[in-house]
């Protein structure tokens, strides 16, 4: 999948490779160890599937550690943040389409 898609650096050390449909966006995400994603929210419902590594997330008031095989739902408009405890690779699905990631 990555060979077909242009990488998009969201923050230094966090790269996404995205494919957009009419109703959703699929992304393969690579995050370097130690990189953090500041607290934010969006209208998109998000489901994350952890492929490799460990990612600490705050989703609302709940802290979760994602490890390989973990699936996490982030409801629409929920504040969330993350820090990569190791190098990570995960799949994110967003609905509706992430027009800002085109």
C-alpha positions, -999 to 999 in steps of 0.1 A, spaced: 0 0 0 27 25 9 44 23 -25 12 35 -42 6 64 -19 24 97 -13 35 101 23 20 130 43 41 142 73 15 152 100 42 162 125 79 155 123 83 117 130 47 109 122 39 99 86 6 89 71 -2 71 39 -39 77 30 -65 63 6 -99 81 4 -133 67 -5 -166 85 -8 -175 80 29 -142 71 47 -104 75 48 -80 47 54 -45 55 66 -13 35 74 5 55 101 42 53 111 53 70 143 88 72 156 95 64 193 91 95 215 68 114 191 37 129 206 5 140 191 -10 170 210 -46 168 223 -71 174 196 -105 165 184 -123 162 151 -158 154 138 -146 121 123 -152 88 141 -119 70 142 -110 34 146 -73 25 151 -57 -9 147 -22 -14 161 1 -33 139 35 -29 157 49 -10 187 33 5 218 13 37 218 0 55 249 -32 74 242 -55 96 262 -90 94 249 -112 117 269 -103 109 305 -91 74 298 -55 63 293 -50 33 271 -18 15 259 -22 1 224 -1 -29 215 -1 -51 184 -36 -64 177 -54 -38 197 -84 -20 182 -95 14 196 -126 34 188 -123 72 192 -158 87 190 -166 118 170 -155 151 188 -137 133 216 -104 149 227 -75 125 223 -37 126 223 -9 101 219 28 94 225 47 66 209 65 45 235 83 26 207 84 29 169 48 23 159 28 13 129 -10 14 128 -40 16 106 -65 44 111 -100 45 96 -120 78 96 -156 85 88 -165 108 71 -136 114 47 -106 134 61 -106 161 35 -77 178 54 -55 147 46 -60 148 8 
